[in-house]
């Protein structure tokens, strides 16, 4: 059983009125949102690192 199947089964146990297809759709959409959020966080972190590197004086300049 894959991790997604486990999440789908948990969701179905919690909400028995859902169909398996609906539960799969919900889990998939949640995973996409989480993935998008991680990418955005990484982009912000990388931009901050680049800004800090640009503002830091080089060893030769000191």
C-alpha positions in Angstrom: 0.0 0.0 0.0 1.4 3.4 -1.0 1.4 6.4 1.2 -1.4 8.0 -0.9 -3.6 4.9 -0.6 -3.2 5.1 3.2 -4.3 8.7 3.3 -7.2 7.9 1.0 -8.3 5.1 3.3 -8.0 7.3 6.4 -10.1 10.0 4.7 -12.7 7.4 3.7 -12.8 6.1 7.3 -13.3 9.6 8.6 -15.9 10.5 6.0 -17.8 7.4 4.8 -20.1 9.5 2.6 -17.2 10.2 0.2 -16.5 8.0 -2.8 -13.0 6.7 -3.3 -12.6 8.9 -6.4 -13.5 12.0 -4.4 -11.1 11.0 -1.7 -8.3 10.5 -4.2 -9.0 13.9 -5.7 -8.9 15.6 -2.3 -5.6 13.9 -1.3 -4.1 14.8 -4.7 -5.1 18.4 -4.5 -3.8 18.7 -1.0 -0.4 17.2 -2.1 -0.3 19.7 -5.0 -0.9 22.6 -2.6 1.8 21.4 -0.2 4.2 21.0 -3.1 3.5 24.5 -4.4 3.9 25.9 -0.9 7.3 24.2 -0.5 8.5 25.5 -3.9 7.5 29.1 -2.9 9.2 28.8 0.4 12.4 27.5 -1.3 12.3 30.4 -3.8 11.9 32.9 -1.0 14.8 31.4 0.8 17.0 31.3 -2.3 16.2 34.9 -3.1 17.1 35.9 0.5 20.4 34.0 0.3 21.3 35.8 -3.0 20.4 39.2 -1.6 22.6 38.5 1.5 25.5 37.3 -0.7 25.3 40.5 -2.8 25.4 42.7 0.3 28.2 40.9 2.0 31.6 42.4 1.3 34.2 40.2 -0.4 37.4 39.2 1.5 39.4 41.3 -1.1 37.4 44.4 -0.3 38.0 44.3 3.5 
